[in-house]
């Protein structure tokens, strides 16, 4: 099996291929016999992925297999089928599985399921479940000039600063389960690189025709909003809580149901400018 090859080349041996990578210090491996998979999979890998030494290779490699006589692929782990379907659907499922693997295992990082943008040197974190409208709100903020950090995870370090996890945005249409991938650049936005203090936590969900009328959150409610969407809340509770508490020291929070993403985004940035302390100030 050829290892560490992103795509087949004239000099590379024939497959199957195995790719040993790491992201945020978490090793993972993907094996495949599909040239179609190798041609397209890089945009689905976790952000920050780089080649890992073979000694760090994950023992439970995900496998993407072609099906003879068909254009469909199989995604497997340990012999169990996780997804079967068109290449784009299987690659989408592969990326989601790998990102969750990184989010649940990365230490000392704490991953909060959230959309994240930067504005004025501060991070705006919008915790929420899948299909709650996070990506559409992130996209609306980007169109207003915010800097992209993630539409999936806010990554906290032990001091509580927010780091980027800039996967392509997954924008869904209507009730579709899978979104189309968009780069932040296609929305006129840049991608952040530096860790930032948390400035604003926005707890919201979409409901058609609702007007954004948020209420302020106490610091305790801000902490609970983050903890409730943290991947490692059960596996590493002490480490998770320490990072969240430190992060909340610089933040204010609001909660409320929103309607139109563009209107909510404008109100969020106005609120940030009016109420959020300078990033040079830390609450006691």
C-alpha positions in Angstrom: 0.0 0.0 0.0 1.4 3.4 -1.0 1.4 5.8 1.9 1.4 9.6 2.2 0.3 10.2 -1.4 -2.4 12.8 -1.9 -3.1 11.8 -5.4 -1.8 9.2 -7.9 0.9 10.3 -10.2 3.0 8.8 -13.0 5.7 8.0 -10.5 3.5 6.7 -7.7 2.7 3.0 -7.4 -0.8 1.7 -8.0 -3.3 1.7 -5.2 -4.6 1.1 -2.7 -3.3 4.1 -1.0 -3.1 5.1 2.6 -2.8 8.7 3.8 -1.4 9.2 7.3 -2.1 12.7 8.5 -2.6 14.8 11.7 -4.6 17.8 12.6 -4.3 19.7 15.9 -2.0 16.9 17.0 -4.6 14.1 16.3 -3.3 11.4 14.0 -5.7 9.9 11.5 -5.5 7.6 8.5 -7.5 7.2 5.4 -7.2 4.2 3.0 -8.7 4.1 -0.5 -8.6 2.2 -3.8 -10.5 5.1 -5.5 -8.6 7.5 -7.8 -11.7 9.7 -7.8 -11.4 9.9 -4.0 -7.7 10.9 -4.2 -8.5 13.5 -6.8 -11.1 15.3 -4.7 -10.6 14.6 -1.0 -8.2 17.4 0.1 -10.9 20.0 0.5 -12.8 17.6 2.8 -9.9 17.0 5.2 -9.8 18.7 8.6 -8.2 22.2 8.6 -4.5 22.2 9.4 -3.9 18.7 8.2 -0.4 17.7 7.4 1.5 14.5 6.8 2.2 12.6 10.0 5.0 10.1 10.6 3.9 6.5 10.0 4.6 5.8 13.7 1.7 8.2 14.5 -0.7 6.6 12.0 -4.2 5.9 13.4 -5.0 2.2 14.0 -8.6 2.6 12.9 -8.2 4.0 9.4 -11.3 5.1 7.6 -11.6 3.3 4.2 -13.1 4.6 1.0 -13.7 1.8 -1.4 -14.9 1.8 -5.0 -17.6 -0.6 -6.1 -16.8 -2.5 -9.3 -19.1 -1.6 -12.2 -20.5 1.4 -10.4 -19.6 5.1 -9.7 -20.6 4.7 -6.1 -18.2 4.6 -3.2 -18.3 3.0 0.3 -17.1 4.6 3.5 -16.1 2.1 6.2 -14.6 2.0 9.6 -13.6 -1.4 11.1 -15.7 -3.2 8.5 -18.8 -1.2 9.3 -20.4 0.8 6.5 -20.8 4.4 7.5 -22.0 5.7 4.1 -22.7 4.4 0.6 -23.4 6.6 -2.4 -22.1 9.1 -4.9 -18.4 10.2 -4.5 -19.5 13.7 -3.3 -21.8 12.3 -0.6 -19.2 9.8 0.6 -16.5 12.5 0.7 -18.8 14.8 2.6 -19.4 12.0 5.2 -15.6 11.3 5.3 -14.8 14.9 6.1 -17.5 15.0 8.8 -16.2 11.8 10.5 -12.6 13.0 10.4 -13.4 16.5 11.8 -15.3 14.9 14.6 -12.4 12.6 15.3 -10.1 15.5 15.6 -12.6 17.6 17.7 -13.1 14.8 20.2 -9.5 13.8 20.7 -7.4 17.0 20.4 -5.6 18.0 23.5 -5.2 20.5 25.1 -7.7 22.1 22.6 -11.4 22.4 23.4 -13.8 22.3 20.4 -17.1 24.0 20.7 -19.7 23.3 18.0 -20.2 26.8 16.7 -19.9 29.3 13.9 -17.1 31.8 14.4 -16.1 35.1 12.8 -13.7 37.9 13.9 -14.6 41.6 14.1 -12.4 44.3 15.5 -9.9 41.9 16.9 -12.5 39.9 18.8 -14.1 36.5 18.1 -17.9 36.2 17.7 -18.9 32.7 18.6 -22.4 31.3 17.7 -22.8 27.9 19.4 -25.5 25.6 18.0 -26.4 22.2 16.7 -26.3 21.2 13.1 -29.1 22.6 11.0 -29.7 25.5 13.4 -28.6 28.1 10.8 -25.0 28.8 11.9 -23.5 28.7 8.5 -26.0 31.1 6.9 -25.4 33.6 9.7 -21.7 33.2 9.4 -22.0 33.9 5.6 -24.1 37.0 6.3 -21.4 38.3 8.7 -18.7 37.6 6.1 -20.6 39.6 3.5 -20.5 42.5 5.9 -16.8 42.4 6.3 -16.2 39.9 9.1 -13.2 37.6 9.0 -13.8 33.9 8.7 -12.8 31.5 11.4 -15.2 28.5 11.1 -18.7 27.4 10.4 -18.3 24.3 12.5 -16.0 24.6 15.5 -14.7 27.3 17.8 -11.3 26.0 19.0 -10.3 27.2 22.5 -6.8 26.9 23.8 -6.0 26.5 27.6 -6.0 30.3 28.1 -9.4 30.6 26.5 -8.4 32.3 23.2 -10.3 31.3 20.0 -8.3 29.7 17.1 -9.5 29.3 13.5 -10.8 26.0 12.1 -11.4 27.3 8.5 -13.1 24.5 6.6 -15.0 25.5 3.5 -18.5 26.8 4.4 -21.3 24.3 3.9 -24.3 26.3 2.7 -27.5 24.3 2.4 -30.5 25.2 0.3 -33.9 24.7 1.9 -34.2 21.4 3.7 -31.2 19.8 2.0 -29.1 17.6 4.4 -25.9 18.3 2.6 -24.7 21.8 1.7 -22.6 23.0 -1.2 -19.0 23.9 -0.3 -18.0 27.6 -0.6 -14.7 29.2 0.2 -14.8 32.4 2.3 -13.0 34.1 -0.5 -16.0 33.5 -2.8 -18.0 35.6 -0.3 -15.5 38.4 -0.4 -14.0 37.4 3.0 -10.5 36.7 4.3 -9.5 33.9 6.7 -8.2 34.6 10.1 -5.0 33.0 11.4 -4.3 34.5 14.8 -5.9 33.5 18.1 -8.3 36.1 19.5 -10.1 36.8 22.7 -13.8 35.9 22.8 -15.8 39.1 22.4 -19.4 38.0 21.9 -21.4 34.8 22.3 -24.6 34.6 20.2 -27.1 31.9 21.1 -29.7 31.8 18.4 -31.6 29.6 16.0 -33.6 30.4 12.8 -37.4 30.7 12.7 -39.0 32.2 9.6 -40.4 35.7 9.9 -39.0 36.4 13.4 -37.4 39.7 14.2 -34.1 39.6 16.0 -34.8 40.8 19.6 -32.0 39.3 21.7 -31.8 39.4 25.5 -28.5 39.7 27.3 -26.9 36.6 28.9 -25.3 36.5 32.3 -21.7 35.2 32.4 -23.0 32.0 33.8 -25.4 31.7 30.9 -22.5 32.4 28.5 -20.5 29.6 30.1 -23.5 27.2 29.9 -24.1 28.1 26.2 -20.5 27.1 25.4 -20.4 24.0 27.6 -23.6 22.7 26.1 -22.0 22.5 22.7 -18.5 21.3 23.6 -17.4 18.0 22.1 -15.2 17.0 25.0 -17.6 17.9 27.8 -17.9 14.3 29.0 -14.4 13.0 28.1 -12.4 15.9 29.6 -14.7 17.9 31.8 -12.1 19.7 33.9 -10.0 20.8 31.0 -13.0 21.8 29.0 -14.5 23.9 31.8 -11.2 25.7 32.6 -10.9 26.8 29.0 -14.5 27.9 28.7 -14.4 29.9 32.0 -11.2 31.7 30.9 -12.7 32.4 27.5 -15.9 33.9 29.0 -13.9 36.5 31.0 -13.6 38.7 27.9 -17.1 38.1 26.5 -20.7 39.3 26.6 -23.6 37.2 25.4 -27.0 37.5 23.9 -29.8 35.0 23.0 -32.8 35.2 20.8 -34.5 33.6 17.8 -33.6 35.2 14.5 -35.3 35.5 11.1 -33.4 36.9 8.2 -29.7 36.2 8.5 -28.6 39.5 7.0 -30.7 41.6 9.4 -29.4 39.6 12.4 -25.8 40.0 11.2 -26.1 43.8 11.0 -27.6 43.9 14.5 -24.9 41.6 15.9 -22.1 43.8 14.6 -23.8 46.9 15.9 -24.1 45.2 19.3 -20.5 44.2 19.2 -19.3 47.7 18.5 -21.5 49.2 21.3 -21.2 46.7 24.2 -18.2 44.5 23.9 -15.0 45.6 25.7 -11.8 46.3 23.9 -9.7 43.1 23.3 -7.0 44.7 25.5 -9.3 44.6 28.5 -10.0 41.5 30.4 -12.9 41.1 32.9 -11.9 40.2 36.4 
